[in-house]
Structures are given as structure tokens and as C-alpha cells.
């Protein structure tokens, strides 16, 4: 039974949440930890777990969805589709495959061992398998290893794993209303995969058209610049690019996939070769200001509002998820690296560098929770796992890089 609490007005809730999230985020940033961890802790303190001051209302949920939308755009803008295609060539794809499938099957094994239902089990595997690209990029930048050969390999593998995870997410959300029998799941999965193929075909067509236009010159950039000069409204470039992204989001929603699948892939299509470096920087600045200044802190604080330590009855399950998240990702990266012909220390560094779950894992866990695919206990366990792997990865990766020399 929920404890009674006084419901504050929406904007009062937002004010308290935002101020607390920014303060705790700043404190964590000053000790060289991701700000999002401080923002989650702010939500835990203000929510039912401790002070019981703020609960996650429908209004806060809507703002959190916008936070997810903007965060996924930022992640997509950091990715170049050409980099994904490059990572899939030669032996590099072996690392990407093992670094994803060893963790996902390990997570599924944990869920099965602890008698979780099939959907919960698969989501545990998915959250264990993902690597948070934005967090990996930030860690490598802080360590000044972003342009190193190992750093670039970590990024390309993280891109591959994020794309694969979001594609699987789209399929899982499409089968959530089945009766969970094998026949129903197979039928729904087949339909979902067909829808995904339709979307990927559309994406491939747009990508090919863009590449052909770009090869002929800066036609798109010049046309965009002319249109921006013609339009009199404020921030026309920002609006035009968001219309492009929302078109893809709408397509995936109408196909029964989650909107972030379309959002993520559409953002990846936007590159400096397409719209120009200055235009891309302007988009990243505008999106980043809106996301990191307001929407993302509210989203991460709202995760804290939903987090309930008291809901975790199975301590063994918590410890197993944490252990398997570390071991399976590091082992997957290490084995992939060794098979790809890298030496042991470099392979170990790859595995450690892929271990931070951070933003993307929390987004997926949140979507699963909001859709009723996982319960409060599993959600809280996945939040703890995401936070722990994100906090410890910079320290472990720094030591691994020092051993490489």
C-alpha cells in the first residue's frame, strides 16, 4: 500500500527536481563521475524511497519521454553510419558480435536461473548486453584516448551494440501483448522482424540517396542554407532537422516499433558531410542545451523517483546481474579481440571499455518498465547495475590503458 503524500503542483515539482538534479549532478561531475548518477540520486532522495516529496506523475512521465527523445538524438548525432559499416568489415565484426551475444545470453541465463518470466529474462539480457555509446565517448575523451586505435575500436563496437540493442527492443515491444506461448511469440516476432526489415529498407534507401547527392557536391547543405536564409522564424535549422527526425519516429511508431528506434536511426543520417560542419555544430549545441540543461536531468531524476530499494527481495538476483554484467562484457570483448588477432592486454582493455551501460541501458530499462514488461524489482536492479558499471569503468579503463603503455 502506497503511503499518502501531498501532491505538489507540476511546476513546483519540476523546480524542485531540476534544482536538486543539477546540484547533485554538479557534485558528481566535480568528482569526475557522470552527472546522471547524481541526478538519479536526487530523484531517489526526493521520491518515495526517502523523503516521499515527489512522485512520478503523468506530466513528469511526458517530460521524461521528451528527455529520452533528446538523449537518443544526441547519441545518434555522435554516430556516423559509415563507421558502423566499417566496424562490420573484416575481423572487427567478430568483436562486436561476441561483445553483444555473450552478455545477452549470460543475462538470459541469470533470468532463467532465477525463474523470471520470458520477457523479463530477455530484457535482463538486453540491458546486460548494451554499451552506452555517449558514456564511452565521454570516458575516452576524459582519458584523452578518444583518437587512439583502441578508443576507436571501443566506439565502433559500442555503435554496433547500440544499434543491435535498439533493433531488438523494437521487436520485443511489438510482441509484448501476445499470450507468451512459443507459437504466438514466433508469429509476433516474425511480423516484428518484417516491420523492422521494412524500416531498415527505407533507411537504406534514404542513406543511398543521400550518399549519391553528397558525391555530386554540397547540394543539400547549400539548399539547406538557402532555405534557412529564406525563412524568417527563429531557429529554422533546428526545426527543419527535427521535422526530419520526427518523420522517422512517426514511421517506426506506426510500424509498432518504439519511437526511439526511428529517432536514433534518423539522427545517424545527419552528418557534417550532409549538412555542413557549422550546421551540425549548431544542431548539436541547440539539442544539447535543451537536453542536458533541462530534459535529461528531469529524466534521470524521474528514474530515481521510480527506484525502490525496498522492492529488491532477491539479493542473489541483484548480485548475479551485477556480476554477470561485468564478467560477460569483459569476457566477450576479450575473446572477440583475441580471435580478431589482438594481444591479450589490448583485448582486455576493449572488454573493460565496453562495460559502461549508462544512458542507453537506463533508457531501455525505463521503456521496459513503463510498458509493464519488467517489474519494480528488476527495474531497480537494472538501475543499480547501470550506475555501478558506469562509475567503475573510468577507473578500470584508465588502469588498463596504462598497462598498454
C-alpha positions in Angstrom: 0.0 0.0 0.0 1.4 3.4 -1.0 2.0 6.0 1.7 -0.2 9.1 1.4 1.7 12.2 0.2 0.9 15.8 -0.5 0.7 16.4 -4.3 2.6 19.5 -5.3 1.8 21.5 -8.5 3.6 20.4 -11.6 5.9 23.4 -11.9 6.8 23.2 -8.2 7.7 19.5 -8.7 9.8 20.4 -11.8 11.5 23.3 -10.0 12.5 21.1 -7.0 13.5 18.2 -9.3 15.6 20.3 -11.6 17.4 22.2 -8.9 18.2 19.0 -6.9 19.2 17.2 -10.0 21.5 19.9 -11.2 23.1 20.3 -7.7 23.8 16.6 -7.3 24.8 16.3 -11.0 27.4 19.1 -10.5 28.7 17.5 -7.3 29.3 14.2 -9.2 30.8 16.0 -12.2 33.3 17.6 -9.8 34.5 14.2 -8.5 34.9 13.1 -12.2 31.8 10.9 -12.2 28.9 11.1 -14.7 26.4 13.8 -13.8 23.5 11.5 -14.5 24.4 9.4 -11.4 23.9 12.5 -9.2 20.7 13.2 -10.9 19.3 9.7 -10.3 20.3 10.0 -6.6 18.5 13.4 -6.4 15.3 11.6 -7.6 15.8 8.7 -5.1 16.1 11.3 -2.2 13.1 13.3 -3.3 10.9 10.2 -4.2 9.1 7.5 -2.2 12.3 5.8 -1.2 13.4 8.6 1.2 11.5 11.9 1.5 8.3 10.9 -0.3 8.1 14.5 -1.5 7.6 13.9 -5.3 6.0 11.1 -7.2 6.3 10.4 -10.9 3.1 11.9 -12.3 1.7 11.6 -15.8 3.1 15.1 -16.6 6.6 14.2 -15.4 6.3 11.0 -17.5 5.6 13.1 -20.6 8.6 15.3 -19.9 10.8 12.2 -19.3 9.7 10.9 -22.7 10.9 14.1 -24.3 14.2 13.7 -22.3 14.6 10.2 -23.8 13.9 11.6 -27.3 16.6 14.3 -27.0 19.1 12.0 -25.4 18.7 9.5 -28.2 19.1 12.3 -30.8 22.4 13.3 -29.1 23.6 9.7 -29.2 22.6 9.3 -32.9 24.4 12.6 -33.8 27.6 11.2 -32.4 27.4 8.2 -34.8 28.4 8.0 -38.4 26.7 5.2 -40.4 29.9 4.8 -42.3 31.6 3.9 -39.1 29.1 1.2 -38.4 29.6 -0.3 -41.9 33.4 -0.1 -41.3 33.1 -1.9 -38.0 31.3 -4.7 -39.7 34.1 -5.4 -42.1 36.9 -8.0 -41.5 37.6 -9.4 -38.1 36.2 -6.3 -36.3 32.7 -7.7 -36.6 33.8 -10.7 -34.5 34.5 -8.5 -31.5 31.1 -6.7 -31.9 29.2 -9.9 -32.1 30.9 -11.6 -29.2 30.8 -8.4 -27.1 27.0 -8.4 -27.6 25.8 -12.0 -27.7 27.9 -13.4 -24.8 26.4 -10.8 -22.4 22.9 -11.1 -23.7 22.9 -14.9 -23.4 24.6 -14.6 -19.9 21.8 -12.2 -18.8 19.1 -14.5 -20.1 20.8 -17.4 -18.3 20.6 -15.4 -15.0 16.9 -14.6 -15.5 16.1 -18.2 -16.3 18.0 -19.5 -13.3 16.0 -17.1 -11.0 12.7 -18.2 -12.6 11.8 -14.8 -14.2 9.2 -14.8 -17.0 10.4 -14.9 -20.5 10.1 -11.1 -21.3 11.8 -10.1 -18.1 14.6 -12.6 -18.8 15.2 -11.2 -22.3 15.2 -7.6 -21.0 17.8 -8.5 -18.4 19.9 -10.0 -21.2 19.4 -6.9 -23.4 20.4 -4.4 -20.6 23.5 -6.5 -19.8 24.5 -6.6 -23.5 24.2 -2.9 -24.3 27.1 -0.4 -24.2 26.3 3.2 -23.7 28.0 5.0 -26.6 27.6 8.5 -25.1 29.2 7.4 -21.9 32.0 5.5 -23.7 32.8 8.6 -25.7 32.9 10.8 -22.6 35.1 8.4 -20.7 37.6 8.1 -23.6 37.6 11.9 -24.0 38.4 12.4 -20.3 41.2 9.8 -20.6 42.5 11.5 -23.8 42.2 8.2 -25.6 39.3 9.0 -28.0 41.6 9.1 -31.0 43.7 6.1 -30.1 43.3 2.8 -32.1 41.8 1.0 -29.1 39.5 4.0 -28.4 38.2 4.0 -31.9 37.6 0.2 -31.7 35.6 0.7 -28.5 33.4 3.3 -30.1 32.8 1.3 -33.3 31.8 -1.8 -31.2 29.6 0.3 -28.9 27.8 1.7 -32.0 27.2 -1.8 -33.4 25.9 -3.0 -30.0 23.6 0.0 -29.5 22.1 -0.3 -33.0 21.5 -4.1 -32.4 20.0 -3.5 -29.0 17.6 -0.9 -30.2 16.5 -3.1 -33.1 15.8 -6.0 -30.7 14.0 -3.5 -28.4 11.6 -2.7 -31.3 10.9 -6.4 -31.8 10.3 -7.0 -28.1 7.8 -4.1 -27.8 5.9 -5.5 -30.7 5.4 -8.9 -29.1 4.5 -7.6 -25.6 0.8 -8.2 -25.9 1.0 -11.8 -27.0 0.0 -14.7 -24.8 3.7 -15.6 -24.4 3.2 -19.1 -26.0 6.0 -20.2 -28.3 3.7 -20.1 -31.4 2.4 -16.6 -30.6 5.9 -15.3 -29.9 7.2 -16.8 -33.1 4.3 -15.3 -35.1 4.7 -11.8 -33.4 8.5 -11.9 -33.8 8.2 -12.7 -37.5 5.8 -9.8 -38.0 8.1 -7.5 -36.0 11.1 -8.6 -37.9 9.3 -7.9 -41.2 8.4 -4.4 -40.0 12.0 -3.9 -39.0 13.1 -5.0 -42.4 10.7 -2.5 -44.0 12.1 0.3 -41.8 15.7 -0.7 -42.5 14.9 -0.9 -46.2 13.5 2.7 -46.0 16.6 3.8 -44.1 18.9 2.1 -46.6 17.2 3.8 -49.5 17.4 7.3 -47.8 21.1 6.6 -47.0 21.9 5.6 -50.6 20.1 8.7 -52.0 22.0 10.9 -49.5 25.3 9.4 -50.5 24.7 9.9 -54.2 23.7 13.5 -53.6 26.7 14.2 -51.4 29.1 12.7 -54.0 27.8 15.3 -56.6 28.7 18.2 -54.3 27.3 20.2 -51.3 23.8 20.4 -52.8 21.9 19.5 -49.6 24.0 21.8 -47.5 23.6 24.7 -50.0 19.9 24.1 -50.3 19.5 24.0 -46.5 21.5 27.2 -46.1 19.3 29.0 -48.7 16.1 27.8 -47.1 17.3 28.9 -43.6 18.1 32.3 -45.0 14.7 32.5 -46.7 12.8 31.5 -43.5 12.2 34.4 -41.1 11.4 32.4 -37.9 13.9 31.8 -35.2 16.0 28.6 -35.2 14.7 27.4 -38.6 17.6 24.9 -39.0 16.7 23.3 -35.6 13.0 23.0 -36.7 13.8 21.5 -40.1 16.1 18.8 -38.8 13.6 17.9 -36.1 10.9 17.5 -38.7 13.2 15.1 -40.5 13.8 13.1 -37.3 10.1 13.1 -36.3 9.2 11.7 -39.7 11.3 8.6 -39.0 10.0 8.4 -35.4 6.4 8.5 -36.7 7.2 5.8 -39.2 8.5 3.4 -36.5 5.6 4.2 -34.2 3.1 3.4 -37.0 5.0 0.2 -37.7 4.5 -0.8 -34.0 8.2 -0.2 -33.1 9.2 2.3 -30.4 9.7 5.9 -31.5 13.3 5.9 -30.3 14.2 3.4 -33.0 13.3 5.9 -35.7 14.8 8.8 -33.7 18.1 7.0 -33.3 18.5 5.9 -36.9 17.3 9.3 -38.3 19.9 11.1 -36.2 22.6 8.9 -37.5 21.8 10.0 -41.1 22.6 13.6 -40.1 26.3 14.2 -40.6 28.7 17.1 -41.4 29.1 15.8 -44.9 25.4 16.1 -45.4 24.5 19.5 -43.8 28.0 21.0 -43.2 30.1 21.2 -40.0 28.8 24.6 -38.9 25.1 23.5 -39.3 25.8 20.2 -37.5 27.5 22.0 -34.6 24.6 24.4 -34.3 22.2 21.4 -34.2 24.3 19.7 -31.5 24.5 22.9 -29.5 20.8 23.6 -29.6 19.8 19.9 -28.9 22.5 19.6 -26.2 21.3 22.8 -24.4 17.7 21.6 -24.3 18.6 18.0 -23.3 21.4 18.5 -20.8 20.1 21.7 -19.4 16.6 20.6 -18.6 15.1 17.4 -20.1 17.9 14.9 -19.2 18.2 15.9 -15.5 14.4 15.5 -15.2 14.5 12.1 -16.9 17.3 10.8 -14.7 15.7 12.3 -11.6 12.4 10.6 -12.6 14.3 7.2 -12.7 15.3 7.9 -9.1 11.6 8.6 -8.3 10.7 5.1 -9.6 13.7 3.4 -7.9 12.7 1.4 -4.8 15.5 -0.4 -2.9 12.8 -1.9 -0.7 11.4 -3.7 -3.8 14.5 -5.8 -4.1 13.7 -9.1 -2.4 16.1 -11.3 -4.2 19.6 -10.1 -3.2 21.0 -13.1 -5.0 19.5 -11.9 -8.3 20.9 -8.4 -7.8 24.4 -9.8 -7.2 24.1 -12.2 -10.1 23.1 -9.4 -12.5 25.9 -7.2 -11.4 28.5 -10.0 -11.6 27.4 -11.2 -15.0 27.3 -7.7 -16.4 30.9 -7.2 -15.6 32.2 -10.7 -16.4 30.3 -11.3 -19.6 31.0 -7.9 -21.2 34.8 -8.1 -20.4 35.0 -11.7 -21.5 33.0 -11.0 -24.7 35.3 -8.1 -25.6 38.4 -10.1 -24.6 37.5 -13.3 -26.6 36.5 -11.2 -29.6 39.8 -9.3 -29.5 41.8 -12.4 -29.3 40.0 -14.1 -32.1 40.4 -10.9 -34.2 44.2 -11.2 -33.6 44.7 -8.6 -30.9 47.1 -9.2 -28.0 45.8 -10.1 -24.6 46.2 -6.7 -22.9 44.5 -4.8 -25.8 41.7 -7.3 -25.8 41.1 -6.9 -22.1 41.1 -3.1 -22.5 38.4 -3.5 -25.2 36.3 -5.5 -22.9 36.6 -3.1 -20.0 35.9 -0.1 -22.3 32.6 -1.7 -23.4 31.4 -2.2 -19.8 29.7 1.2 -19.1 25.9 0.8 -19.5 25.0 4.4 -18.5 22.4 6.3 -20.5 21.3 3.7 -23.1 20.8 0.9 -20.6 18.7 3.2 -18.4 16.6 4.4 -21.4 15.9 0.8 -22.3 15.1 -0.3 -18.7 12.8 2.7 -18.4 10.9 1.9 -21.6 10.5 -1.7 -20.5 9.3 -0.6 -17.0 6.8 1.9 -18.5 5.4 -0.7 -20.8 4.9 -3.2 -18.0 7.5 -5.6 -19.3 9.6 -5.6 -16.1 8.5 -5.0 -12.5 9.8 -2.5 -10.0 12.3 -5.0 -8.5 14.0 -5.8 -11.9 13.9 -2.1 -12.8 15.7 -1.1 -9.6 18.2 -3.9 -10.1 19.0 -2.7 -13.6 19.4 0.9 -12.4 21.9 -0.3 -9.8 23.8 -2.3 -12.4 23.8 0.7 -14.8 25.1 3.1 -12.2 27.8 0.7 -10.9 29.2 -0.2 -14.3 29.3 3.5 -15.3 31.0 4.6 -12.1 33.7 1.9 -12.2 34.6 1.8 -15.9 36.7 5.1 -16.0 38.9 3.8 -13.2 39.3 0.3 -14.6 39.8 1.6 -18.2 42.5 4.1 -17.1 44.4 1.3 -15.4 44.0 -0.9 -18.5 45.4 1.8 -20.8 48.4 2.3 -18.5 49.2 -1.4 -18.9 49.2 -1.0 -22.7 51.6 1.9 -22.5 
